[in-house]
Amino acid sequence: MKLKSLLLGAVAASAMAPAAFAERGEDGHVNVIYWQAPSILNPYLSGGTKDIESSSIVIEPLGRFDQDGNMVAFLAEEIPTIENGGVTEDLKTITWKLKEGLTWSDGSPVTSADVKFTADYCMHPEGGCAQLSKFEGVSEIETPDDLTIVVHFSEPKPNPYGPFMGGQSPILQAAQFAECLGARAPECTEANFGPIGTGPFVVDEFKPNDVISLSANPNYRDPAKPAFATMTFKGGGDAAAAGRAVLETGEFDYAWNLQLAPEVIEKMAAAGKGTAVSAFGTLVERIEMNMTDPSPSLPEGERSTEAHPHPILSDVNVRKALSMAIDRELLVEIGYGQAGRPTCNLVPAPEIYASDNTDCMTQDIEGAKALLEEAGWTVGADGIREKDGMKFKLLYQTSTNAVRQDFQALIKQWWQEIGVETELRNVSGSVFFGGDPGSPDTFQKFYADVEMYANNFDGTDPEAYLAAYTCEKAPKPSSQWQGTNINRYCDPEYDALVAELGKTGEIEKRAELAKKLNDMLTKDSYTIVPLVDRGRVSAHSNSLGGVVLNTWDSELWNVADWYRIDG
């Protein structure tokens, strides 16, 4: 079966449910809380989920993925396919058509020039675009008229839906960002904090790492939407406080990512103010191993770069031993209950792309010890292993969250059992995932030996997600410390397989390649150590209607359809 054949019409209809309201803004105010506070409203300068999702209220892509992973048109007239003539038979070109009459929130027209500019912005060699993998293989973009965008790929692209699809690849206004190309991108504070968009809301005020005040976009394409005149998007605190604010006190209408023990959520929901909603997608909690040396003794600009390989973690057997020491079943039990599943895969879904890798499922402390002995790490008098005069000490960082700190404590204990000394650090999520090139504490800069977090990919095809780990996408000073290859993994064979995946049309062959790439990162190299396949759990008040939890795109993908339920 060819993926090409799937493009002949396997696209969901873009019609939404009938509106439950008739006039823009008639339902007043809505309160949203994300306990990881947004730091920037430009997802091209941050890979943090909280920044991508908060941005999605304001700036939009040509198409999105719905709650079932189907593609739906947003700014585009329709999703291009071979059947409708939007994708060429040779799979090297996709042509998008903008809806007629679209305007930016400032009243100016949206044109194909804005779409092309967005690609130029992200693909600029000095820009450090956090979403560069979405533009993999793009060779040229043409704009024959104001409504038409023709994307050319250097090779046949069986999955041409990387650029401009999903919350990770929205359209920027060319006029606003014209002076923000390349190295100047992070300097454009006004644009990055208050993008002019096409979404249902506009930014009135943004206080980074705190709160966003928004109001209904007066030029939104549907005159009856959004139902809410204003929105407060509060950031900060912790998952427990966010859960209580919706489920117990009713102070907020929507709370994102309730990363809490299941019994905690159940107790909160008993108050009757709100409802917890959950669904599985591709969100994997994992440990990333730093393949480079983060030592502060190195000159600034050389830490965590390819100039200096990691003195301990460069040995695959060491990385494997650290993975073997972890009891994933226990992590799931204490952290997520039914909202989590142990996994050894970076790509846990869809099923056709999920490897049958189960090597990590059973904890093996004695096996880990033996592997470290074979690698030359012997136990010293203090119980800590050493080799060539170096102690086996690791700095293990993650974002501040009760479940993550529980995970850190357990993993530190298991690593201690195999002779590894571990220092724990947790950083506020707004900083850790913020993408600020001047901060030493971002997950991209990776000034630690190992770090733990979770993310996922838009849609149901993992090509762009796996392409994130090619050599050139490692964060570094010249890319403003942006990049998706967080652990600085570099294997020419991996890069070659990514290129092969990009031009492979047979669905079974694509699945085979995706599984091999997943295994290269996990069970072959252990540069990524998956822990938990996490279900997304959020909550909404009982008076908020229209919420459709989406694990394949931004959770706020249909915020224009939210409304107030009377009573």
Secondary structure, 3 states (H helix, E strand, C coil): CEHHHHCCCCCCCCCCCCCCCCCCCECCEEEEEECCCCCCCCHHHCCCHHHHHHHCCCCCCCEEECCCCCEEECCECCCCCCCCCCECCCCCEEEEEECCCCECCCCCECCHHHHHHHHHHHHCCCCCCCCHHHHCCEEEEEEEECCEEEEEECCCCCCCCCCCECCCCCCCCHHHHCCCCHHHHHHCHHHHHCCCCCCCEEEEEEECCCEEEEEECCCCCCCCCCCECEEEEEECCCHHHHHHHHHCCCCCCEECCCCCCHHHHHHHHCCCCEEEEEEEEEEEEEEEECCECCCCCCCCCCCCCCCCECCCCCCHHHHHHHHHCCCHHHHHHHHCHHHEEECCCCCCCCHHHCCCCCCCCCCCHHHHHHHHHHCCCEECCCCCEEECCEECEEEEEEECCHHHHHHHHHHHHHHHHCCCEEEEEEECHHHHCCCCCCCCCCCCCCCCCEEEEEECCCCCCCHHHHHCCCHHHCCCHHHCCCCCCCCCCCCHHHHHHHHHHHCCCEHHHHHHHHHHHHHHHHHHCCCEEEEEEEEEEEEEECCEECCCCCCCCCCCCCHHHCEECCC
